[in-house]
Structures are given as structure tokens and as C-alpha cells.
């Protein structure tokens, strides 16, 4: 089993990516098999579909960290993201492929093992990579540090997706939620009310759930620009 999710270091002493990614893998390990067919926080995806997507995410981390370049960085952790205001329908061809791949596992143990295996490898690679290494992904160049910082938000949002409709599984750590909120507000260039929790900002802000009447009143003009869909 991977070492990243089993790191016994004081969570406050772990790097943001290690904490966010390791906590997400731990949550996946806690999942009872009956929850695999529960809905996730991603439109059109069950929990098992999201787990399959996380396998692909882990592969992407490994590929990216192993793709160095001498080119100058074109993006940082904030500008890495593209913003739209249209919610995904779940009908995108890649989304549909993920659903088919997830179903192909048949045995939940196989999917859990694959995610733990490749996910832990991605975590170890992140610990070993020099922070200032320039890496290439999707035609853009970032430092490894900026790329991993961007993935803190990705991991946290998917951790919230994973636990959106099930109980008994740990959610993201408070420090990870706080860091992700800061990142999100910087990316979208908006400040959300301090009265809203970090989880509320991340889920309402990205359109994962509608704002309540109270939240709409709190949001004021910021609410007119929702959702901020990150891609």
C-alpha cells in the first residue's frame, strides 16, 4: 500500500499537496463497497466513476512530473485554470468514457487497489520532484511547485465530491479547505463573505450545489457571476 496516505506526520507539518492528496486517498480507502454506486458531487457520475477519474488524475500527475522542459513558465498555480460559467452536463465524451472504464472494473477491490497503487506513486513522485523544475502539461509550462499547488484545489474539490452524498468517510482537513478557498478566490478574483464556510464557498462557488436563500443574500454582487467552473 502507498506511503502517502499513511503518512503519520503531524498534518500541520505536511506540504499542502501531500496533505490534500493523501487525505483524498485515505477517504477512498475508507469507502464501503455499497457506496460505490452512490451519486458523487460530479454531475452524472457515481462514486465509482469519480474514483476512476482519480486514477486518471494520478496518472496525469506522474506523466507531468516526468515531463521536464527548459522552456520558461507560461502559467502559475492561479493562471493554470481556465474559467467558464457553464456547468458540465456529464455528457462530454471523456466523461462518458470514464463511466465505461469504471464499470469495467466490476470488482470494487480492483478499482480501490488501482487508485491506491497509482495514487500513492503520484504522491511519492511529488515528494521527490525539485520544486523549481519546469514541467510541461497540456501545452503549458509551470514549475513543479506551482503545478502541485494547483492540484491542492483539484484534490480538495474532488474530496468534497467524493463525500457529497455519503456518510462515515472523512472530508478534507480544515487547513486544506482554507488553502483551497484562498486559491479559489485568487483564481476567480473575488472575495466571498467571511460568514460562508470554506466548504460552502468551494461548493457554491463552483456550482456543485445551489446557494441557499441566506447565502444568496450574503453573496450580494458576487453571486451574480456564479458559478465559476474550473477546467
TIKOLMAR-11080 format. One record per residue: residue number from 0; residue in one letter; x, y, z of N, C-alpha, C, O in turn. Coordinates in steps of 0.001 Angstrom, whole numbers. Each point is the difference from the previous one (the first is absolute). Layout:
# TIKOLMAR-11080
(NUM; 'a'; (X; Y; Z); (X; Y; Z); (X; Y; Z); (X; Y; Z))
...
//
This chain:
# TIKOLMAR-11080
(0; 'x'; (850; -1190; 0); (-850; 1190; 0); (882; 1235; 0); (1146; -58; 445))
(1; 'x'; (-1662; 1167; -935); (810; 1194; -159); (308; 682; 1310); (-768; -77; 959))
(2; 'x'; (1899; 744; -932); (436; 662; 1226); (-643; 1349; 199); (-98; 479; 1129))
(3; 'x'; (-354; 157; -2231); (-467; 1378; 120); (-1208; 110; 899); (-19; 832; 908))
(4; 'x'; (-1001; -1661; -1140); (-1207; 94; 802); (200; -481; 1421); (-812; 293; 878))
(5; 'x'; (1905; -1044; -640); (253; -528; 1333); (1040; 807; 756); (502; -445; 1033))
(6; 'x'; (-174; 1622; -1534); (980; 877; 642); (-503; 385; 1390); (-1086; 562; 139))
(7; 'x'; (1886; -868; 894); (-412; 283; 1380); (545; 1335; 492); (-142; 326; 1179))
(8; 'x'; (763; 449; -2062); (492; 1312; 391); (-1159; 875; 437); (-1118; -144; -493))
(9; 'x'; (1387; 1047; 1417); (-1006; 973; 403); (-545; 697; -1232); (779; 595; -744))
(10; 'x'; (-2132; -642; 483); (-558; 586; -1206); (419; 1443; -216); (144; 437; -1142))
(11; 'x'; (53; 311; 2223); (382; 1393; -146); (1396; 173; -570); (358; 1079; -470))
(12; 'x'; (451; -2179; 515); (1373; 73; -483); (125; -525; -1420); (1082; 82; -580))
(13; 'x'; (-2143; -615; 0); (60; -552; -1341); (-221; 1095; -1030); (-759; 941; 231))
(14; 'x'; (1430; -1072; -1373); (-179; 947; -1086); (-1457; -26; -447); (-648; -1043; 90))
(15; 'x'; (114; 2177; -575); (-1418; 48; -387); (-414; -1110; -967); (-1051; -614; 184))
(16; 'x'; (1864; 350; -1212); (-381; -1067; -937); (-17; -1356; 694); (-944; -770; -172))
(17; 'x'; (1972; 473; 952); (69; -1297; 670); (-1211; -205; 903); (-551; -1100; 59))
(18; 'x'; (138; 2138; 636); (-1153; -112; 886); (-1289; -169; -787); (-813; -872; 310))
(19; 'x'; (624; 1709; -1336); (-1237; -65; -787); (-122; -1328; -736); (-1050; -642; 37))
(20; 'x'; (2120; 234; -701); (-31; -1233; -785); (-49; -1234; 903); (-747; -941; -268))
(21; 'x'; (1543; 948; 1332); (-10; -1130; 908); (-1333; -183; 698); (-441; -1129; 212))
(22; 'x'; (-206; 2231; 148); (-1310; -76; 657); (-1058; -528; -961); (-898; -741; 399))
(23; 'x'; (1009; 1127; -1670); (-932; -501; -1007); (160; -1513; -174); (-995; -722; -71))
(24; 'x'; (2224; 244; 3); (225; -1440; -120); (-493; -741; 1236); (-556; -1092; -111))
(25; 'x'; (756; 1679; 1282); (-503; -619; 1224); (-1522; -124; -27); (-555; -1020; 409))
(26; 'x'; (-114; 2067; -894); (-1464; -39; -92); (-442; -1116; -940); (-972; -702; 279))
(27; 'x'; (1681; 541; -1387); (-348; -1065; -949); (167; -1369; 643); (-795; -906; -248))
(28; 'x'; (1827; 752; 1076); (209; -1290; 678); (-1120; -301; 996); (-331; -1163; 231))
(29; 'x'; (-249; 2205; 357); (-1050; -191; 1004); (-1344; -397; -608); (-883; -471; 717))
(30; 'x'; (717; 653; -2011); (-1311; -183; -619); (-504; -1438; 107); (690; -925; -429))
(31; 'x'; (-1882; 721; 993); (-626; -1330; -62); (-437; -275; -1441); (-335; 922; -744))
(32; 'x'; (343; -2174; 368); (-318; -347; -1381); (-1417; 405; -394); (-259; 293; -1167))
(33; 'x'; (-658; -275; 2133); (-1381; 370; -335); (-115; 1458; -418); (-994; 393; -612))
(34; 'x'; (2008; 418; 937); (-39; 1413; -381); (530; 256; -1404); (-77; 1126; -491))
(35; 'x'; (612; -2147; -159); (564; 206; -1332); (-1054; 436; -1014); (311; 704; -961))
(36; 'x'; (-1540; -1118; 1174); (-1066; 359; -955); (-799; 1223; 454); (-972; 379; -653))
(37; 'x'; (1373; 241; 1764); (-654; 1240; 446); (396; 1139; -934); (1055; -61; -633))
(38; 'x'; (-1885; 1099; 537); (394; 1149; -830); (1186; 734; 610); (152; 45; 1221))
(39; 'x'; (674; 523; -2068); (1093; 849; 474); (-407; 1451; -201); (-1113; 285; -442))
(40; 'x'; (2013; 627; 766); (-286; 1409; -210); (240; 464; -1423); (-207; 1174; -309))
(41; 'x'; (642; -2080; -571); (217; 326; -1414); (-1221; -400; -807); (-473; -1131; 112))
(42; 'x'; (-41; 2040; -919); (-1219; -245; -768); (137; -1259; -854); (936; -129; -789))
(43; 'x'; (-1890; -802; 959); (-51; -1198; -827); (915; -1123; 431); (26; -1049; -643))
(44; 'x'; (728; 1237; 1718); (951; -1015; 444); (-393; -595; 1339); (-392; 711; 926))
(45; 'x'; (505; -2041; -839); (-81; -685; 1280); (1376; 89; 684); (978; 452; -595))
(46; 'x'; (-933; -888; 1840); (1268; -4; 732); (1049; -814; -751); (1154; 420; -89))
(47; 'x'; (-1535; -1578; -453); (973; -832; -715); (548; 711; -1236); (1160; -199; -363))
(48; 'x'; (-1975; 1016; -279); (470; 763; -1157); (1033; 1040; 420); (1004; 209; -680))
(49; 'x'; (-1268; 434; 1804); (946; 992; 512); (1318; -671; 377); (1070; 548; -267))
(50; 'x'; (-1134; -1732; 887); (1223; -710; 347); (812; -323; -1247); (1227; 98; 11))
(51; 'x'; (-1906; -479; -1078); (689; -280; -1258); (649; 1270; -544); (1117; -43; -516))
(52; 'x'; (-1811; 1165; 629); (578; 1278; -422); (1247; 330; 809); (956; 561; -534))
(53; 'x'; (-960; -906; 1817); (1168; 265; 848); (1198; -853; -419); (1146; 428; 135))
(54; 'x'; (-1408; -1626; -640); (1085; -809; -567); (649; 759; -1156); (1224; 58; -113))
(55; 'x'; (-2072; 525; -746); (508; 772; -1135); (742; 1243; 481); (1032; 365; -563))
(56; 'x'; (-1554; 283; 1598); (689; 1154; 591); (1396; -397; 495); (979; 707; -239))
(57; 'x'; (-905; -1834; 921); (1289; -465; 523); (979; -278; -1144); (1182; 333; 92))
(58; 'x'; (-1679; -938; -1156); (847; -238; -1163); (476; 1318; -598); (1146; 114; -433))
(59; 'x'; (-2028; 876; 411); (362; 1314; -532); (1109; 639; 835); (918; 615; -543))
(60; 'x'; (-1008; -764; 1861); (1046; 541; 873); (1336; -664; -310); (1019; 676; -139))
(61; 'x'; (-1029; -1998; 33); (1233; -725; -287); (595; 403; -1352); (1205; 221; -114))
(62; 'x'; (-2049; -130; -894); (469; 369; -1340); (565; 1409; 4); (1068; 249; -559))
(63; 'x'; (-1784; 670; 1189); (427; 1403; 1); (1315; 182; 740); (889; 700; -485))
(64; 'x'; (-752; -1321; 1655); (1231; 150; 775); (1191; -658; -689); (1152; 295; 317))
(65; 'x'; (-1442; -1195; -1270); (1071; -657; -756); (173; 617; -1386); (591; -615; -886))
(66; 'x'; (-1107; 1833; 699); (123; 690; -1282); (670; 1352; 202); (-654; 1039; -88))
(67; 'x'; (1970; -1049; 362); (708; 1263; 224); (214; 767; -1301); (-34; -579; -1085))
(68; 'x'; (251; 1867; 1204); (255; 850; -1162); (929; 1138; 415); (65; 376; 1170))
(69; 'x'; (646; 159; -2150); (843; 1170; 248); (-724; 1301; -317); (551; 1081; 204))
(70; 'x'; (-1789; -1177; -704); (-750; 1197; -363); (-366; 818; 1236); (-64; -521; 1113))
(71; 'x'; (-171; 1800; -1332); (-418; 883; 1088); (-1435; -310; 411); (-814; -355; -852))
(72; 'x'; (481; 482; 2143); (-1378; -226; 438); (-980; 944; -686); (279; 1187; -169))
(73; 'x'; (-1409; -1720; -217); (-1069; 800; -606); (-1145; 247; 971); (-814; 899; -211))
(74; 'x'; (748; -1700; 1283); (-1090; 106; 962); (517; -216; 1413); (1073; -567; 206))
(75; 'x'; (-1857; 1031; 764); (264; -323; 1398); (-1206; -763; 552); (-882; -401; -760))
(76; 'x'; (841; 201; 2070); (-1065; -821; 592); (-1383; 586; -218); (-975; -749; -70))
(77; 'x'; (860; 2072; -40); (-1305; 642; -196); (-386; 52; -1475); (-1134; -321; -358))
(78; 'x'; (2073; 723; -498); (-332; 151; -1424); (-53; -1336; -731); (-392; -56; -1166))
(79; 'x'; (784; -1019; 1842); (-107; -1349; -562); (-1438; -325; -389); (-240; -739; -955))
(80; 'x'; (-713; 1294; 1699); (-1401; -354; -184); (-679; 856; -1070); (273; 1194; -124))
(81; 'x'; (-1157; -1824; -642); (-895; 719; -901); (-1361; 90; 689); (-433; -954; 646))
(82; 'x'; (-237; 2087; -779); (-1270; 220; 686); (-1120; 132; -1021); (116; 753; -967))
(83; 'x'; (-1190; -1481; 1184); (-1231; 194; -759); (-1139; 176; 1003); (194; -148; 1207))
(84; 'x'; (-1352; 459; -1708); (-1164; 157; 881); (-1117; -966; -393); (-1166; 202; 342))
(85; 'x'; (1548; -1257; -1069); (-962; -1008; -442); (278; -1309; 713); (1099; -545; -103))
(86; 'x'; (-2077; 45; 817); (172; -1242; 736); (126; -1185; -949); (-660; -29; -1039))
(87; 'x'; (1498; -949; 1379); (93; -1203; -842); (-1294; -791; 51); (-681; -43; 1024))
(88; 'x'; (354; -582; -2145); (-1242; -774; -84); (209; -1460; 369); (-958; -723; 272))
(89; 'x'; (2227; 291; -264); (268; -1419; 222); (-80; -806; -1271); (204; -1214; 25))
(90; 'x'; (-501; 1869; -1154); (-161; -697; -1276); (1217; 135; -909); (-16; -497; -1126))
(91; 'x'; (1061; 1154; 1594); (1215; 136; -791); (555; -1391; -325); (-66; -895; 843))
(92; 'x'; (617; 694; -2064); (526; -1325; -364); (1020; -553; 989); (3; -1200; 276))
(93; 'x'; (866; 2061; 261); (980; -470; 973); (-666; -412; 1308); (439; -943; 658))
(94; 'x'; (-1506; 1661; -284); (-747; -381; 1201); (-647; -1371; -203); (12; -849; 891))
(95; 'x'; (-572; 659; -2077); (-644; -1279; -304); (1018; -1137; -16); (-301; -1111; 434))
(96; 'x'; (1501; 1387; -933); (1056; -1013; -6); (372; -395; 1426); (225; -1176; 284))
(97; 'x'; (-161; 2157; 605); (330; -284; 1398); (-1028; -936; 617); (353; -912; 749))
(98; 'x'; (-1620; 1137; -1063); (-1067; -870; 522); (188; -1431; -496); (-167; -952; 763))
(99; 'x'; (512; 801; -2036); (197; -1346; -557); (1222; -676; 612); (-20; -1198; 285))
(100; 'x'; (1079; 1970; -86); (1198; -562; 621); (-281; -454; 1429); (457; -1062; 422))
(101; 'x'; (-1207; 1868; 314); (-319; -352; 1386); (-808; -1290; 65); (244; -855; 852))
(102; 'x'; (-1205; 723; -1757); (-836; -1207; -18); (820; -1235; -353); (-326; -1105; 434))
(103; 'x'; (1381; 1282; -1213); (807; -1134; -438); (767; -655; 1145); (399; -1160; -106))
(104; 'x'; (-190; 1888; 1193); (709; -593; 1132); (-808; -1132; 637); (575; -974; 485))
(105; 'x'; (-1899; 1096; -485); (-921; -996; 566); (225; -222; 1500); (-911; 238; 792))
(106; 'x'; (2081; -679; -394); (297; -232; 1419); (510; 1307; 616); (1033; 512; -430))
(107; 'x'; (-1743; 43; 1437); (450; 1244; 634); (1420; -75; 542); (704; 1009; 41))
(108; 'x'; (-275; -2213; 379); (1358; -155; 511); (1047; 359; -1049); (1041; 572; 324))
(109; 'x'; (-1323; -912; -1591); (953; 289; -1068); (160; 1509; -186); (1112; 500; -169))
(110; 'x'; (-2242; 220; 201); (48; 1450; -161); (703; 648; 1193); (823; 899; -172))
(111; 'x'; (-1149; -1355; 1369); (656; 533; 1198); (1508; -237; -53); (791; 895; 297))
(112; 'x'; (-409; -2102; -675); (1422; -339; -39); (724; 839; -1053); (1096; 498; 258))
(113; 'x'; (-1690; -337; -1433); (641; 768; -1071); (184; 1455; 424); (1063; 580; -222))
(114; 'x'; (-2087; 12; 830); (122; 1382; 457); (1064; 117; 1090); (809; 927; -19))
(115; 'x'; (-807; -1856; 961); (981; 61; 1072); (1414; -140; -555); (924; 680; 448))
(116; 'x'; (-766; -1565; -1424); (1307; -267; -575); (548; 1208; -762); (1084; 498; 301))
(117; 'x'; (-1849; -38; -1289); (478; 1107; -832); (-77; 1325; 755); (832; 883; -208))
(118; 'x'; (-1827; -742; 1085); (-124; 1225; 791); (1154; 177; 967); (509; 1109; 162))
(119; 'x'; (-89; -2189; 482); (1130; 74; 922); (1294; 284; -752); (867; 723; 493))
(120; 'x'; (-739; -1294; -1689); (1183; 273; -820); (57; 1481; -374); (1073; 603; 3))
(121; 'x'; (-2223; -22; -324); (-41; 1428; -322); (407; 838; 1203); (704; 1000; -142))
(122; 'x'; (-1147; -1407; 1319); (378; 717; 1210); (1495; -71; 272); (610; 990; 403))
(123; 'x'; (-19; -2164; -625); (1445; -131; 205); (774; 827; -1019); (1009; 618; 337))
(124; 'x'; (-1476; -606; -1579); (665; 795; -1035); (-24; 1481; 365); (969; 722; -237))
(125; 'x'; (-2086; -276; 816); (-117; 1409; 396); (987; 345; 1111); (515; 1117; 57))
(126; 'x'; (-254; -2080; 823); (954; 242; 1083); (1438; 68; -511); (843; 660; 608))
(127; 'x'; (-561; -1337; -1717); (1365; -111; -504); (374; 1079; -1016); (1182; 293; -182))
(128; 'x'; (-2167; 293; -475); (293; 931; -1091); (558; 1322; 540); (-511; 509; 998))
(129; 'x'; (1545; 60; -1631); (494; 1322; 417); (-1075; 1063; -234); (-567; 53; -1091))
(130; 'x'; (269; 788; 2075); (-1078; 980; -138); (164; 940; -1181); (-990; 430; -590))
(131; 'x'; (2243; -102; 235); (212; 962; -1074); (133; -655; -1376); (256; 689; -988))
(132; 'x'; (-425; -2011; 911); (41; -675; -1294); (-1120; 505; -891); (-1150; 73; 432))
(133; 'x'; (1469; 276; -1662); (-1029; 430; -948); (-571; -1230; -690); (739; -846; -503))
(134; 'x'; (-2055; 762; 486); (-666; -1159; -576); (-1056; 451; -996); (-516; 1115; 76))
(135; 'x'; (206; -2004; -1011); (-942; 334; -1066); (-1264; -839; 142); (68; -1206; 237))
(136; 'x'; (-1209; 1849; -381); (-1283; -697; 24); (-1000; 753; -860); (-137; 1218; 116))
(137; 'x'; (-556; -1938; -971); (-1033; 581; -863); (513; 1217; -778); (-725; 973; -205))
(138; 'x'; (1981; -1051; -221); (567; 1077; -789); (437; 1216; 789); (410; 1002; -585))
(139; 'x'; (-492; -1073; 1912); (407; 1116; 854); (1181; -420; 871); (269; -1189; 172))
(140; 'x'; (424; 2174; 370); (1171; -266; 835); (-198; 643; 1371); (-362; 1172; 103))
(141; 'x'; (604; -1951; 940); (-45; 481; 1374); (1208; -551; 748); (651; -933; -470))
(142; 'x'; (-352; 1503; 1621); (930; -666; 901); (-763; -1136; 687); (-1227; 27; 101))
(143; 'x'; (1969; -1006; 360); (-642; -1109; 715); (-753; 509; 1221); (-1079; -499; 318))
(144; 'x'; (1645; 1494; 368); (-653; 548; 1191); (-1354; 604; -352); (-983; -234; 703))
(145; 'x'; (921; 1009; -1784); (-1274; 612; -396); (-1001; -1059; -442); (-1185; 97; 320))
(146; 'x'; (1644; -1097; -1044); (-888; -1063; -455); (-621; -734; 1190); (-1206; -245; 28))
(147; 'x'; (2032; -99; 944); (-510; -717; 1172); (-896; 890; 852); (-968; -480; 590))
(148; 'x'; (1283; 1783; -519); (-879; 924; 718); (-1376; 53; -668); (-1023; 36; 684))
(149; 'x'; (999; -32; -2005); (-1277; 1; -712); (-791; -1264; 310); (-1229; 34; 69))
(150; 'x'; (1923; -1137; 115); (-671; -1274; 251); (-562; -103; 1413); (-811; -883; 280))
(151; 'x'; (1231; 1773; 611); (-620; 36; 1330); (-1486; 286; -145); (-828; -650; 637))
(152; 'x'; (496; 1613; -1469); (-1410; 342; -235); (-718; -1148; -698); (-1118; -352; 377))
(153; 'x'; (1745; -229; -1385); (-601; -1126; -716); (-318; -1146; 956); (-1103; -545; -18))
(154; 'x'; (2071; 185; 846); (-189; -1112; 929); (-1085; 306; 1026); (-791; -874; 352))
(155; 'x'; (755; 2105; 124); (-984; 377; 1013); (-1412; -13; -573); (-925; -501; 640))
(156; 'x'; (754; 1045; -1834); (-1326; -13; -622); (-483; -1433; -216); (-1169; -307; 237))
(157; 'x'; (2062; -562; -685); (-420; -1388; -223); (-205; -745; 1316); (-788; -945; 53))
(158; 'x'; (1473; 1346; 994); (-263; -579; 1317); (-1422; 365; 447); (-723; -835; 545))
(159; 'x'; (338; 2081; -781); (-1370; 421; 301); (-998; -746; -877); (-1079; -371; 462))
(160; 'x'; (1435; 149; -1728); (-867; -764; -903); (-191; -1424; 504); (-1101; -549; -38))
(161; 'x'; (2194; -35; 509); (-23; -1393; 436); (-931; -199; 1188); (-667; -1030; 103))
(162; 'x'; (619; 2000; 784); (-754; -140; 1245); (-1313; 787; -17); (-637; 167; 1040))
(163; 'x'; (237; 310; -2205); (-1171; 882; -89); (-1292; -676; 449); (-848; 650; 611))
(164; 'x'; (681; -1935; -899); (-1281; -668; 263); (153; -1259; 845); (-906; -832; 39))
(165; 'x'; (2039; 683; 635); (197; -1176; 841); (501; 440; 1367); (562; 1085; 150))
(166; 'x'; (-769; -1927; 829); (456; 293; 1356); (1058; -989; 431); (245; -997; -678))
(167; 'x'; (386; 1276; 1817); (966; -921; 563); (1374; 36; -637); (844; -843; 303))
(168; 'x'; (-605; 1809; -1181); (1305; 132; -652); (512; 1415; 265); (-743; 969; -154))
(169; 'x'; (1992; -851; 545); (566; 1301; 343); (37; 934; -1206); (334; -411; -1111))
(170; 'x'; (-684; 1676; 1350); (113; 1023; -1025); (1382; 617; 10); (874; -461; 736))
(171; 'x'; (-653; 1500; -1542); (1316; 638; -53); (364; 633; 1339); (-888; 458; 718))
(172; 'x'; (2174; -421; -366); (440; 677; 1227); (-309; 1492; -61); (-79; 585; -1081))
(173; 'x'; (-94; 16; 2240); (-337; 1428; 72); (1052; 866; -684); (-342; 961; -689))
(174; 'x'; (1621; -1292; 872); (1049; 828; -604); (-10; -106; -1519); (315; 965; -695))
(175; 'x'; (-673; -2124; 188); (-92; -184; -1448); (-1168; 795; -563); (122; 620; -1056))
(176; 'x'; (-1247; -633; 1751); (-1156; 784; -429); (333; 1489; -3); (-355; 719; -933))
(177; 'x'; (1034; -263; 1974); (351; 1422; 95); (946; 404; -1126); (-183; 1049; -618))
(178; 'x'; (1196; -1879; 347); (949; 292; -1074); (-690; -9; -1361); (291; 837; -855))
(179; 'x'; (-1202; -1780; 658); (-719; -87; -1277); (-914; 1197; -202); (-146; 498; -1116))
(180; 'x'; (-465; -38; 2196); (-836; 1201; -108); (845; 1198; -433); (-406; 775; -865))
(181; 'x'; (1581; -634; 1475); (882; 1119; -373); (372; -82; -1480); (-29; 994; -726))
(182; 'x'; (375; -2199; 307); (347; -195; -1413); (-1181; 348; -900); (155; 707; -996))
(183; 'x'; (-1323; -1205; 1348); (-1191; 219; -820); (-308; 1493; -117); (-275; 487; -1096))
(184; 'x'; (318; 233; 2199); (-283; 1436; -38); (1039; 746; -834); (-323; 977; -676))
(185; 'x'; (1562; -1441; 728); (1048; 639; -807); (-228; -295; -1489); (168; 882; -842))
(186; 'x'; (-543; -2097; 529); (-213; -393; -1398); (-1140; 784; -639); (126; 485; -1124))
(187; 'x'; (-1239; -363; 1844); (-1189; 655; -574); (-27; 1497; 297); (-902; 709; -447))
(188; 'x'; (1898; -227; 1207); (107; 1424; 332); (-1280; 503; 665); (-579; 1008; -404))
(189; 'x'; (159; -1736; 1431); (-1208; 371; 747); (203; -377; 1463); (666; -987; 313))
(190; 'x'; (-1246; 1783; 574); (63; -283; 1431); (-1400; -377; 481); (-955; 764; -143))
(191; 'x'; (862; -1956; 711); (-1294; -481; 488); (-176; 409; 1457); (984; 212; 708))
(192; 'x'; (-2231; -100; -254); (-257; 455; 1376); (677; -895; 1032); (24; -1223; -141))
(193; 'x'; (522; 1845; 1172); (655; -772; 1056); (-1013; -855; 761); (369; -967; 667))
(194; 'x'; (-1631; 1327; -771); (-1035; -770; 682); (-237; -1362; -655); (-584; -893; 613))
(195; 'x'; (1036; 736; -1853); (-149; -1287; -690); (1184; -892; 343); (1147; 449; 5))
(196; 'x'; (-1430; -1704; 279); (1068; -949; 312); (840; -262; -1253); (-428; 282; -1119))
(197; 'x'; (1621; -823; 1327); (867; -336; -1131); (-675; -1011; -914); (69; 117; -1224))
(198; 'x'; (-723; -1112; 1818); (-705; -1004; -806); (-1106; 635; -822); (-174; -336; -1171))
(199; 'x'; (-573; 1250; 1772); (-1086; 668; -722); (539; 820; -1160); (-570; -22; -1091))
(200; 'x'; (1657; 741; 1313); (590; 815; -1072); (407; -885; -1170); (-259; 331; -1156))
(201; 'x'; (900; -1461; 1462); (497; -878; -1059); (-1126; -703; -741); (59; -137; -1222))
(202; 'x'; (-1074; -307; 1933); (-1079; -733; -662); (-982; 924; -715); (-421; -287; -1121))
(203; 'x'; (56; 1391; 1763); (-902; 963; -634); (735; 754; -1102); (-542; 219; -1084))
(204; 'x'; (1782; 177; 1372); (754; 782; -968); (247; -721; -1302); (16; 626; -1060))
(205; 'x'; (178; -1948; 1117); (253; -782; -1210); (-1273; -623; -572); (60; -759; -968))
(206; 'x'; (-1211; 1078; 1563); (-1264; -507; -524); (-309; -1429; 377); (-871; -626; -606))
(207; 'x'; (1567; 97; 1594); (-267; -1375; 409); (-1330; -123; 743); (-599; -1075; 34))
(208; 'x'; (154; 2149; 543); (-1349; 40; 564); (-505; 1434; -105); (795; 938; -47))
(209; 'x'; (-2130; -763; 10); (-537; 1369; -45); (139; 681; 1350); (21; -659; 1040))
(210; 'x'; (72; 1960; -1062); (54; 772; 1233); (-1368; 5; 672); (-1033; 26; -670))
(211; 'x'; (1036; -50; 1992); (-1249; 137; 739); (-449; 1462; -51); (747; 875; -437))
(212; 'x'; (-1966; -628; 886); (-511; 1373; 21); (880; 896; 870); (268; 1150; -347))
(213; 'x'; (176; -1692; 1478); (871; 776; 893); (1322; 306; -696); (501; 1122; 79))
(214; 'x'; (63; -2115; -760); (1279; 186; -683); (-118; 988; -1160); (914; 786; -247))
(215; 'x'; (-2028; -827; -452); (-208; 950; -1100); (38; 1429; 528); (589; 890; -613))
(216; 'x'; (-1230; -690; 1761); (4; 1335; 607); (1410; 391; 434); (396; 1157; -147))
(217; 'x'; (361; -2110; 678); (1367; 278; 440); (921; 291; -1180); (877; 860; 90))
(218; 'x'; (-1071; -1562; -1174); (900; 117; -1148); (-69; 1364; -668); (1017; 524; -457))
(219; 'x'; (-2191; 41; 400); (-151; 1307; -648); (432; -61; -1454); (-325; -969; -686))
(220; 'x'; (1054; 1979; 183); (405; 50; -1410); (871; -1174; -441); (3; -360; -1178))
(221; 'x'; (743; -243; 2120); (835; -1151; -356); (-861; -1127; -551); (418; -736; -893))
(222; 'x'; (-1625; 609; 1435); (-887; -1068; -441); (-461; 138; -1434); (-429; -979; -610))
(223; 'x'; (512; 2195; 56); (-455; 201; -1380); (910; -669; -1003); (-409; -242; -1135))
(224; 'x'; (1637; -64; 1527); (964; -586; -946); (145; -1518; 151); (777; -621; -726))
(225; 'x'; (-1503; 32; 1643); (91; -1439; 212); (-721; -753; -1119); (-934; 516; -615))
(226; 'x'; (1397; -1769; 362); (1133; -684; 629); (1308; 284; -730); (16; 431; -1153))
(227; 'x'; (1072; -685; 1860); (1331; 43; -607); (425; -1465; -217); (378; -694; 944))
(228; 'x'; (-445; 256; -2161); (334; -1390; -323); (1450; -35; -448); (383; 666; -961))
(229; 'x'; (421; -1452; 1669); (1440; -45; -257); (331; -1195; -883); (-475; -1113; 222))
(230; 'x'; (1297; 1371; -1223); (402; -1072; -898); (1462; 87; -366); (498; -836; -754))
//
